[in-house]
Amino acid sequence: MQGMETLSQYLNGKRKGEFARAVGISPAYLSQILGGMRSPSLSLMRRFYAASGGEVDLNSWATKRSATVKGGGGKRSAQGCTPKDSVV
């Protein structure tokens, strides 16, 4: 692993449908996420991270106005998050 990537970077040249099924979502839903029409939940972001072998950067999905999402055991939603901002 050379460095953290966005989901789009990670999936470039890979079979998106297979990846979508591996994380438990439809290819159409993954397409909406990649197109910026939908935002993944924190749980789904974690599945992206696990399925990519740690190559997809979770921080690429959070907005500056979102709450801290690292650590802890409570569930938090990442709805409304957009790519390219960082989780603090």
Buried (B, 14 or more C-beta within 10 A) or exposed (E): EEEBBBBBEBBEEEEBEEBBBBBEBEBEBBBBBBEEEBBBBBEBBBBBBEBBEEBBBBBBBBBEEBEEBEEEEEEEBBEEBBBEBEBE
